[in-house]
Amino acid sequence: MADNTSMPSTGQSHTGAIIAVAGLTAIGIGGAVYILTKPKITVTLSASPTSVTGSGTVDFTATVMQGTTPVEGASVSFYNSGGSTLQGTGTTDSSGTATFSYSYSNVSTGTDTWDAVASVTINGTTSEYTSNSVAITLTSSPSNVVASISLAAQPTTVQVGGTVDFTAVAYNADNQPVEGAFLILYEVTTGTTSSPATTDSTGTAAWSVTFPETTEPGNYVFEAETYGGD
């Protein structure tokens, strides 16, 4: 005798449906459906240093990850001015990182904000992912502050009773000459100092030193310093 078993009828027709969720995988276990999502793509931007005074170079590193896995071969664009100006590009290596260096020159005081945008292709589909923002603090360098001094002597060998001409040039942090700086010439061995001299438009100050007949033969070391010493 045949066993004719049928589903109970409610008087309504039923149509079976298979629901496909794009980019996701559905697994049925014990009557339950679990949705497994793909790991999220993240882009992390870092910079070193994060502040520049006058002029300097900042190194940027963008790291692209899919979950905990580095993404190799992603194209990364580096933007500054709040993400409005493209400054350079790079490609991620096996560790998921791409680097870019930017040089600032004679900056004005303010903040420059950077972002990185990574183009990642997965299964033939390319999408863009934006990093966190990194702010670089910029500080202008006072043009009249002496940061370094070069000193030259002519001649460097002299007989007692002879004269040596010294020339010092004062520079600021941007390596530009400083006009109006007060410098002195200091002889290290004896501790003798000259009268202060004022630098001209080329940042130059000059002295002439005569070694009297009573000078002991030997080596004498001279330095130029800002007035009052460091």
Secondary structure, 3 states (H helix, E strand, C coil): CCCCCCCCCCCCCCCCCCCCCCCCEEEEECCEEEEECCCCEEEEEEEECCEEECCEEEEEEEEEEECCEECCCCEEEEEECCCCEEEEEEECCCCCEEEEEEEECCCCCEEEEEEEEEEEEECCEEEEEECCCEEEEEECCCCCCCCEEEEEEECCCCCCCCEEEEEEEEECCCCCECCCCEEEEEECCCCEECCCEECCCCCEEEEEEECCCCCCCCCCCEEEEECCCC
